[in-house]
Amino acid sequence: MPQALKLRLVPMSRVGAIVVLVFLSVGASSAQNTSPATSESSSRTQPGQPPSPPDAPIPDQGAQPVPPAGSRMKRTLNKLDPHCIDAIFHTCWSSPAAVPQKPMLDAERQVANDIEVGYYYLQEKNYRAARSRLKEALEFDPTSSGALIGLAQAEQKLGEKDEARKHYQKYLELNPAASDTQKVRRALAQLN
């Protein structure tokens, strides 16, 4: 048993020595590639500069040139730096302003989820589950064209011709100029 232990320790110590050598060589190469403090991001204060008074005007940060960073690591870190003026007001100029989007209401989210799951069940040929989910979507939004078409398809596959016909006709009433009206009319003709 002790001999097996010795055999396991020898390769582990070699691996450990290799890892240490790699870290030392990376550290030495990064120490050689360091450049003066001026190549750092403009959001960090430079140690040689005195602090500016609080009433001093802030220069236009977008017009100031930023010298390229010396090493690849510094360039990557500079890209990740948010370029913020200060932490109190948190004004950043490196990121574009986010476009405000209309938040989805819970009912809209539920309808979209029910339609998505209903169509999944249609693809899996689980027509009863599809019918159930698409009916739930129509309870929230009775004018949802996606729910109407999917429900009509599920009902057609289940042999419920009257219900399928009703939902296809309601879809055509709500969307008379839709691109798939010909397909819906053909499906209605198959039900007759």
Legacy VTK file of the C-alpha trace (Angstrom):
# vtk DataFile Version 3.0
C-alpha trace
ASCII
DATASET POLYDATA
POINTS 192 float
0.000 0.000 0.000
2.764 2.560 0.783
4.334 1.933 -2.623
1.064 2.836 -4.376
0.962 6.009 -2.345
4.479 6.941 -3.503
3.537 6.352 -7.116
0.558 8.687 -6.818
2.525 11.449 -5.120
5.270 11.616 -7.724
2.979 12.511 -10.684
1.011 14.947 -8.558
4.142 16.802 -7.546
5.221 17.036 -11.181
1.828 18.421 -12.141
2.025 20.894 -9.293
5.496 21.989 -10.387
4.280 22.485 -13.947
1.330 24.580 -12.761
3.612 26.749 -10.633
6.023 27.247 -13.555
3.157 28.272 -15.847
1.890 30.823 -13.338
5.383 32.214 -12.831
5.996 32.554 -16.559
2.643 34.267 -17.102
3.357 36.633 -14.213
6.816 37.453 -15.564
5.523 38.122 -19.059
2.726 40.352 -17.787
5.206 42.261 -15.607
7.334 42.943 -18.687
4.315 44.167 -20.657
3.119 46.668 -18.089
2.874 50.187 -19.385
2.617 53.530 -17.613
-0.550 54.407 -15.712
-1.782 56.614 -18.587
-2.975 53.584 -20.564
-5.557 52.676 -17.955
-9.185 53.561 -18.289
-10.097 57.209 -18.001
-12.567 56.460 -15.205
-9.819 55.609 -12.757
-7.986 58.445 -11.046
-4.308 58.789 -11.826
-2.057 58.735 -8.745
0.066 61.711 -9.871
-2.868 64.092 -10.401
-4.344 66.191 -7.602
-8.095 65.805 -7.034
-10.261 68.385 -8.762
-12.474 70.698 -6.706
-16.171 69.788 -6.536
-17.261 72.909 -8.444
-14.814 72.357 -11.333
-16.492 71.779 -14.711
-16.359 68.200 -15.914
-14.692 67.911 -19.339
-16.517 66.273 -22.218
-15.417 62.682 -21.665
-16.485 61.545 -25.119
-14.040 63.893 -26.871
-10.981 62.896 -24.852
-8.781 60.384 -26.637
-7.979 57.255 -24.700
-4.506 55.912 -25.488
-4.490 52.231 -26.418
-3.601 49.849 -23.656
-0.228 48.118 -23.887
-1.055 44.473 -23.324
-3.911 42.362 -24.555
-5.110 41.816 -20.992
-5.246 45.571 -20.336
-7.187 46.152 -23.570
-9.702 43.499 -22.516
-10.034 44.983 -19.038
-10.443 48.449 -20.544
-13.324 47.161 -22.696
-15.010 45.719 -19.610
-14.601 48.917 -17.578
-17.909 50.839 -17.552
-16.223 54.291 -17.941
-18.313 55.899 -15.232
-17.712 59.426 -13.948
-18.359 58.647 -10.323
-20.176 56.236 -8.096
-22.654 58.732 -6.654
-24.408 59.890 -9.830
-23.261 56.894 -11.881
-23.143 58.597 -15.247
-21.674 56.299 -17.880
-20.885 57.157 -21.472
-19.542 53.891 -22.842
-22.886 52.121 -23.050
-25.762 53.351 -25.195
-28.989 54.197 -23.443
-31.348 51.261 -23.212
-34.431 51.458 -25.370
-37.426 51.376 -23.063
-39.754 48.554 -23.949
-43.375 48.280 -23.052
-43.570 45.753 -20.231
-45.678 42.739 -20.990
-48.727 42.407 -18.817
-49.294 39.178 -16.940
-52.312 38.327 -19.089
-50.332 38.883 -22.315
-47.499 36.764 -20.979
-49.942 34.011 -20.029
-51.565 34.078 -23.484
-48.175 33.887 -25.204
-47.136 30.999 -22.956
-50.390 29.103 -23.536
-50.087 29.518 -27.308
-46.471 28.378 -27.301
-47.259 25.294 -25.241
-50.375 24.605 -27.316
-48.376 24.608 -30.543
-45.781 22.365 -28.930
-48.520 19.870 -28.151
-49.799 20.159 -31.726
-46.351 19.237 -33.036
-46.211 16.302 -30.632
-49.681 15.190 -31.845
-51.137 15.558 -28.351
-54.301 17.238 -29.603
-56.262 17.110 -26.336
-53.511 18.944 -24.438
-53.172 21.435 -27.306
-56.915 22.078 -27.251
-56.839 22.655 -23.500
-53.948 25.144 -23.577
-55.284 27.039 -26.581
-58.734 27.326 -24.982
-57.041 28.858 -21.933
-55.313 31.364 -24.213
-58.685 32.304 -25.757
-60.161 32.857 -22.292
-57.582 35.593 -21.705
-57.709 36.998 -25.259
-60.695 35.919 -27.397
-59.262 37.685 -30.470
-55.886 35.913 -30.505
-55.432 34.704 -34.062
-52.683 32.227 -33.137
-54.883 30.622 -30.505
-57.866 30.467 -32.868
-55.950 28.724 -35.655
-54.221 26.284 -33.318
-57.427 25.445 -31.503
-59.249 24.874 -34.772
-56.466 22.555 -35.966
-56.518 20.574 -32.723
-60.307 20.265 -32.843
-60.164 19.195 -36.485
-57.686 16.430 -35.607
-59.906 15.324 -32.706
-62.933 15.096 -35.058
-64.806 18.032 -33.481
-65.838 19.513 -36.825
-68.432 22.007 -35.580
-66.059 23.569 -33.052
-63.197 23.663 -35.575
-65.470 25.315 -38.163
-66.558 27.932 -35.615
-62.959 28.841 -34.742
-61.804 28.920 -38.380
-64.701 31.253 -39.258
-63.966 33.512 -36.295
-60.338 33.711 -37.435
-61.461 34.738 -40.936
-63.792 37.391 -39.491
-60.988 38.905 -37.398
-58.267 38.626 -40.092
-59.858 38.927 -43.551
-56.633 40.108 -45.230
-54.201 37.694 -43.553
-51.666 35.861 -45.702
-52.944 32.423 -44.705
-56.646 32.943 -45.432
-56.471 30.543 -48.400
-55.178 27.766 -46.154
-57.930 28.461 -43.634
-60.563 28.397 -46.382
-59.204 25.027 -47.604
-59.352 23.674 -44.042
-62.976 24.876 -43.811
-63.777 23.169 -47.112
-62.346 19.904 -45.756
-64.693 20.159 -42.752
-67.808 20.456 -44.968
LINES 1 193
192 0 1 2 3 4 5 6 7 8 9 10 11 12 13 14 15 16 17 18 19 20 21 22 23 24 25 26 27 28 29 30 31 32 33 34 35 36 37 38 39 40 41 42 43 44 45 46 47 48 49 50 51 52 53 54 55 56 57 58 59 60 61 62 63 64 65 66 67 68 69 70 71 72 73 74 75 76 77 78 79 80 81 82 83 84 85 86 87 88 89 90 91 92 93 94 95 96 97 98 99 100 101 102 103 104 105 106 107 108 109 110 111 112 113 114 115 116 117 118 119 120 121 122 123 124 125 126 127 128 129 130 131 132 133 134 135 136 137 138 139 140 141 142 143 144 145 146 147 148 149 150 151 152 153 154 155 156 157 158 159 160 161 162 163 164 165 166 167 168 169 170 171 172 173 174 175 176 177 178 179 180 181 182 183 184 185 186 187 188 189 190 191
